[in-house]
Amino acid sequence: MSIITLTADDALKLSAQFRNASIALGDYLYAPENWPTIPEKERATLQSLEVTLLNVASDLVTRAVGVTIKDAEQSLDDLVTATEHARDVIRTIDNVTRTITVVTAMIGLAGVIPTGNAGAIFGALKNLQSAVKGEQTAKAKKAKA
């Protein structure tokens, strides 16, 4: 376990990952081949999540600078890697329910980072990693079928 203090550069790096995920979600949502196939209720949910991701990206730049995470079981690189993997999954996702699961997990992580609560951050990170792994497993099964 270690102590992590987020610098302005760290917060900016994390913020960029969440912003990139928001863009990937928008690209998925508004793609001409996807839009008509997404049920209206899920479309509204995805639109809301896209905006929320963009908002948490902006908030991270100001709220996470100087946050100290004591007894951290993860590193900044772990957080960045998890958000990069989530963004990549969002770019290629083909299931609305799993999209919502991954994006909601990202928002949960973004929400706890500024608290500095190591346990909550670790839990949210594991939740995001699990959501991403679930999507990757589903894709692998689909590819084999």
C-alpha positions in Angstrom: 0.0 0.0 0.0 1.2 3.5 -0.7 0.2 7.1 -0.6 -0.8 8.9 -3.8 -1.1 12.6 -4.1 -2.7 13.7 -7.4 -0.9 16.5 -9.2 -2.5 18.8 -11.7 -1.0 16.7 -14.5 -2.4 13.5 -12.9 -5.9 15.0 -12.7 -5.6 16.2 -16.2 -4.6 12.8 -17.4 -7.5 11.1 -15.6 -9.9 13.8 -16.9 -8.8 13.2 -20.5 -9.5 9.5 -20.1 -13.1 10.2 -19.0 -13.6 12.8 -21.7 -12.3 10.4 -24.3 -14.8 7.8 -23.0 -17.6 10.3 -23.3 -16.6 10.9 -26.9 -16.4 7.2 -27.6 -19.9 6.7 -26.1 -21.2 9.6 -28.3 -19.6 8.1 -31.4 -21.3 4.7 -30.6 -24.7 6.3 -29.8 -24.9 8.6 -32.8 -23.5 6.2 -35.4 -26.1 5.9 -38.2 -26.0 2.1 -37.9 -26.6 2.2 -34.1 -29.1 5.0 -33.5 -32.1 3.3 -35.0 -31.4 0.0 -33.3 -31.2 1.4 -29.8 -34.5 1.4 -28.0 -35.7 4.9 -27.0 -35.4 4.4 -23.3 -31.9 3.0 -23.5 -31.0 5.8 -26.0 -32.1 8.4 -23.4 -30.0 6.6 -20.7 -26.9 6.6 -22.9 -27.4 10.3 -23.8 -27.6 11.1 -20.1 -24.5 9.0 -19.3 -22.6 10.7 -22.1 -23.2 14.1 -20.6 -22.5 12.8 -17.1 -19.1 11.4 -18.2 -18.2 14.7 -19.8 -19.2 16.6 -16.6 -17.1 14.3 -14.4 -14.2 14.7 -16.7 -14.4 18.5 -16.2 -14.9 18.1 -12.5 -11.8 15.9 -12.1 -9.5 18.6 -13.3 -10.4 20.9 -10.4 -11.6 18.6 -7.7 -8.9 15.9 -7.8 -5.8 18.1 -7.7 -4.0 17.7 -4.5 -6.1 14.8 -3.3 -4.1 12.4 -1.2 -5.1 8.7 -1.2 -3.6 7.0 1.8 -3.1 3.3 2.0 -3.8 3.1 -1.7 -4.0 -0.4 -3.1 -3.8 0.9 -6.6 -1.5 3.3 -8.5 -2.3 6.2 -10.7 -1.3 4.0 -13.6 -3.9 1.4 -12.5 -6.6 4.1 -12.7 -5.4 5.4 -16.1 -5.1 1.9 -17.5 -8.6 0.9 -16.3 -10.2 4.0 -17.8 -8.3 3.4 -21.1 -9.6 -0.2 -21.2 -13.1 1.1 -20.5 -12.8 3.6 -23.3 -11.6 1.0 -25.7 -14.5 -1.3 -24.8 -17.0 1.6 -25.3 -15.6 2.2 -28.8 -16.4 -1.4 -29.8 -19.3 -2.3 -27.6 -22.3 -3.9 -29.3 -24.7 -4.3 -26.4 -26.6 -1.4 -24.8 -27.0 -3.0 -21.4 -23.3 -3.8 -21.1 -22.5 -0.2 -22.4 -24.6 1.2 -19.6 -22.8 -1.1 -17.1 -19.3 0.0 -18.2 -20.2 3.7 -18.3 -21.9 3.6 -15.0 -18.8 2.0 -13.4 -16.6 4.7 -14.9 -18.8 7.4 -13.4 -18.7 5.7 -10.1 -14.9 5.7 -10.2 -14.8 9.4 -11.2 -17.1 10.2 -8.4 -14.9 8.7 -5.6 -11.5 9.8 -6.8 -11.8 13.3 -5.4 -12.7 11.9 -2.0 -9.3 10.4 -1.5 -11.1 7.4 0.1 -8.7 4.5 -0.8 -11.3 1.8 -0.1 -14.0 3.4 -2.2 -11.5 4.1 -5.0 -10.3 0.5 -4.9 -13.9 -0.8 -4.9 -14.9 1.4 -7.8 -11.8 0.5 -9.7 -12.5 -3.2 -9.2 -16.1 -2.6 -10.3 -14.9 -0.9 -13.5 -12.4 -3.7 -14.2 -15.1 -6.3 -13.7 -17.5 -4.5 -16.1 -14.8 -4.2 -18.8 -13.8 -7.9 -18.3 -17.5 -8.9 -18.6 -17.8 -7.1 -22.0 -14.5 -8.6 -23.2 -15.7 -12.1 -22.2 -19.0 -11.5 -24.0 -17.2 -10.5 -27.1 -14.9 -13.4 -27.0 -17.9 -15.8 -26.7 -19.7 -14.1 -29.5 -16.6 -14.3 -31.7 -16.4 -18.1 -31.1 -20.1 -18.6 -32.0 
